[in-house]
């Protein structure tokens, strides 16, 4: 079968690979839809710390599909059932795993990271993923192309839970890429009072307004600090950094109101040098600063409910849909810098 393959130290290729076989207690899923994540593109540029030199994997960790083989297990799943998969498989016995947060397990494994993922027509799900409740039935009638965004939305759900956005809060979101736009939609659905998005791309800022932002700031012509001084002089309730620009941290803390919350949602690029940070605002304004990465199965389930109910219209940020026969073109589009979410689908 055709697959998007990456070799650590060797690069990317669309190539034929063997069809997976279900292990005892595991599954094989026919992929209905899978989206390309920024993490996939980072792996192509920089590799991944969990990969051995020369190791080859199939990329893709955002996916949904239909069960083709149950692997002889007695786990309650059946052939033909539509499911999504939370992608991070923990060890199953550490403190994080026992709290249902396998994404925080020190020795986690993940589809498309250090094991074969879903940028191929078929993907094998190990028994461990089934045992950890990472395989989740899809709501009746949910659109596969929307449901594949349950995984990135689950990361946003986890972040906003940690950040405690409350009804009526003013929320500043730095970055109008796919993750920033998901933050806008979820904050809007959760009752945020005023959502402000900062970016340098006018087209993406326009889309941010369409999906729920009340105000936008193009940072090439105006700073968020200046906007806040004019419109929210008492300070912002919540700031979310969804773009890998370290210098934003200082500005975000400066514009927060007392008891404000800051979420460091985006990680910095490898090799980023330290950015001087005055921590006095944290102390004197009693700020809460948190970081989140990934989401657990509970966040994934919540995301499916939000998508299935229509409360978060994730299809608004799907800019391209390709077939598996056009995998190379799909990756070109995702890497081109203008696409939002690129989806690969069995029925585009």
N, C-alpha and C positions, 0 to 999 in steps of 0.2 A: 504494500500500500504506500501511497505518497505521504510524505511527512516533512515538516520543517525541522531540520536537524542542526544542532550546534555541537561542535567539537572544541573543548577547552584548548586554547592555543592553536586551533586550526581553522576556526571560522564557521560560517553558515552555509548550508546547502539545502535545497529541496531535493529529496532523494527517496528512492524506494527502500522500504524496510519491512521486516517480517510482521505479519499480523500477530497481535498479542494473544496469549492463552491465559484463561482465568485460572488462578491458583485455588486450592481448596479454601473455601470460605470467602473467596474474592469474587470479583465481577469483571466482565468485559462490557464496555459501554460503546454503543454506536453514537458518535458525536453528532448532535443536531446543530449545535452552534458553539463557537469558541471565539473569544475576542483577544486581540493583541494588546498586551499591557506594556507600559513604559519599562517595567522590569525586564520583559523579553528583549527590548531594544538595548537596555543597559548590558544585558548578558552578551549580546552580539558585539558590543564595543569593548567591554572590560572583562568578560568572563564572570565567574561566580566563585566565591570563596569555598563553597561546598563541593565544587567539582574538582576531580583529579585532573592533572595534565593529561591530555589525550582522551579523556572520557567524552563519549558522545551521547546526547540525549535528544529526545523530541521535545520541543518547546511547548508552552501553553498550559496555563493553570486556571484560566477563567473559562468554564465550559459547562454545558448541560447535554444530556443525551438520553438514549433509550437502552435499557439493559438487553444485551444480546446473549450473555451466558452468565449463569449464577455460580459457576465453579463448584457445583455439588454441595453448596452450603445450605444450612438451615436457618438463615438469617432473616427470613421474612420477605425478601425481595423476590421478584419474579420476572421472567423474560417478558419484554415489551413494556415494562414500567418506566416512566419518565422520571429522571432524577437529576439533581445537581450535586456537586461535590465541593465541600470546603477543602481546600487544597493542602493544608499543612498537617502532616501526620506526626504526632508526637511519639515519644517512647512509650507512653501509656501508664507510667508509674511514678514519674517525678511530681513534685508539688504543683507545677503548672498544669500538667496533664490531668491530675486529680481534680483540679478546679475547672476543667473543661476548656483550658487555654493551651491547646497543643501548639498554637502559633508562637507561644513564648517558651516552648520546651528547648532547653539548651542543645538537644541533639535531634531536632525536628528534621523530617524529610518532606519534600514538597514536589508535587507534579510540575514538570517543566523547569525545575531548579536542579535537583540532583537525581531525578527519576523521570522516565518518559511521561510526557504530558499529552495534551489533547489537540495539538495542531496536526492532526492526522484523523482519518475517518474512524479509527478505533483506539480506545485507551483502556489499559488494564488497571483495575482498582484492587490493591492488595487487601488481604483479610484484615490487616490492622486498621485500615481506613473504615472498613465496615464496622469493626468492633468499637471504634471510637466515635461512632455515630456521625461520621463525616459525609455519608451518602444520604441525601435528603430528598424525599419525594417532592415532585413539583406540584404546585397548585393546579387544579383542573383548568385546562384551557389556556395556560400561560404561554405567551409567545416566546419561542426559544431564543430569538435574537435579543429580546429584552432580558430574559432570565439569565443569560450568560454574564450580564453585568451585576448579578447578585454578589459575586465575589468582590469586585472593587467597592460596591456599595456597602458590603459588610465591613470593610475597613473604615469607611466613613461613619457607619453606625457605631463602631467601637470608639472612634475618636470623639464623636459628639456626645456619647454617653460619658466618657471620661471628662469632657469639658463642661458638661452640665449646662447646656444651653436651655434657658428658661423662657417662658412666654413673655414677649415684649422686649427681649434683649436686643441690643444693637450688636451685630456680628460683622466683623471685617474679615474677609477671606482674601488672602494673597494668592493669586494664581487663578486663571480662568481656563486651565486645561481640563481634561476629563475629570480628574479628581476634585479640582476646585468647583467645577459645575455640579458634581454630585453633592458636594457640601452645600452649595446654594439650595439645591432642590430639597435636601433633607432638612436643612435649617428652616426653610419655608414651611415644609409640611409639619415641622415640630413646633411652630408657633413663634419663631423669631419675629421681632417687631420691625427691624430695619436691617437689611442685608446689604453690605457694601463690598464690591469686588474690585481688586486692584490687579492690573496686568498692563502689558505694553502692546497688546494686539486688539485693535478696535473691533474686528469681526467677532472675536471671542467675547469681548466686553458686551457687545450687542446681544449675543446669545445669552450671556449671564443675565441681562435685563429681562430677556424673554422667559427665562426659567425661574425668575423670582427675585433678582437683585433690584433694590430700590434705587441705588446709586452705584456708579462705577467711576474709577479713577484710572486714567491712562498715566502710568508713572513716568512716561517719557516727557510729559509736559507739566505734571503736578505731583507733589508728594502726598502720600496718605496722611502724613503729619499735618500738612497744611489743610487738607480736607477736614480732618478731625477738629482742628482748631476753629474752623468756621462753623461746622455743623454739629459737633458733639464736644463742646469745650469742657464738659464735666468728665469726659472720658468714655471709652468704648467698653462694653461689657465682656465681649469675647473676641479674640483674634485667632485665626487659624492660618498657619503658614503651609500652603500646599504647593510651594514652588521651591526648588533647591537653591536659594539665594541667602547665604548665611547672614549677610549684613542686615536683613530685614528684622532679625530678632530684636535688636536694640530699638528700632522704631516702634515695633509692635508693643514692647513693654512700656515705652514712653506714652503711647496713646491710650493705654488701658486705664479705666477708672479704678479707684480703690476697690479691692475684692474682685478685680477682673481676672479672667482666665485666658491663658495662652496655650494653644496646642501646636507643638512642633510636629506637624504631620509628615512633612517631607524630610527625607534624609539628605545629607550633603553628598556631593560627588566625592568619589575616592580621591584622596590626595589633597582635599581641601585643608588649608592651614587654619589655625585657630583665629577666631574673630574676637577682638576685645569686647567684653560684655560687662557693663556696669550692673551689678546685681542689687544695688540699693533700691531701685524701684520695686523689686520683689519684696524686700524687707519693709520699706516704709509704706507701700500701698497694700501690703498683705495679698500679693498676687499668688495665683496658683498657676504653675507652669508644668505642663505634662507633655509627654510624647507617647504616641501609639504606633504600633506596627501590626498590620494584618488584622484579622478578626477570627473569632472562634465559630463553632457550629451554631451557637445561639444567635450570633450576629447575622450569620448566613440565613437562618430561618426567618429572622425579622426582615431581612432584605427581600426575600422572596415574597413575604406578605405585603410589603410596601409596594413592590413592583406589580404583583398580581392584583392588588386593590386599585391600582392606578394613582395612588397618592404620590408616588415618585415616578415620573414619566421618563425613564432612562433612555427610551428610544430617541429622545430629543438630541442626545449626544452621539448617536451612531451616525457617522458620516459616510461610511463605505461598507458594503457587503460584497464578499467574494465567495466563490466556490472553492472547494479543496483543489480543484484543478488549477486554480489561479493563486496558489499559495505564495509564489514568488512575487507576484504583483501586489498581493495584500501586504506583504512585508515592505515592499518599496513604498506603498502609500503610507503605511504607518511611520516609516522612517523619514518621510519627506518633509515633515514639519508643519504641514497645513491640516492634516487629518485630525479628527478627534478620536472616537473609538472606531476601530476597524474590526469587523466581524467576519469570520469564516463560517460558512453554513453549508449543510448538506443540501438544502433547498434555498438558494439565495433569492 
